[in-house]
Amino acid sequence: MTKMNVSSYEEDGILWINIDEPEASIRISSKVHQKFDDYFSAGVKKIAVGMSEVDFIDSSFLGVLVSAMKEANERGIKIILFGVRPNVKAIFDLTRLDKLISILPDKEAAFQALQ
């Protein structure tokens, strides 16, 4: 079984998730997808995902994010990514997913955007 380093806590009505993995890849994609489903089912309305530890992202993980964003929009849930490293941000820019997914520089900016 693959160990996935993802931590989460709720504060000020926001679910804060940190992906503490160097690779956001197919290895953890299905587990992250399941976690999003669990959060959505629990009625969470604001989610901030910290990605400062992620050095690499693949298409399967991008697919999980796109799927989560689509479902979140349907349920009225707001998701923001923050702390995305420049090399990972370049992937979002190249795929134009930066137009679909809000990416902010840090936790403070994410907090302000979700207020």
Helices and strands as residue ranges (DSSP letters): E 6-11, E 14-19, E 23-24, H 26-41, E 46-50, E 56-57, H 59-75, E 78-82, H 86-94, G 97-99, E 102-104, H 107-113
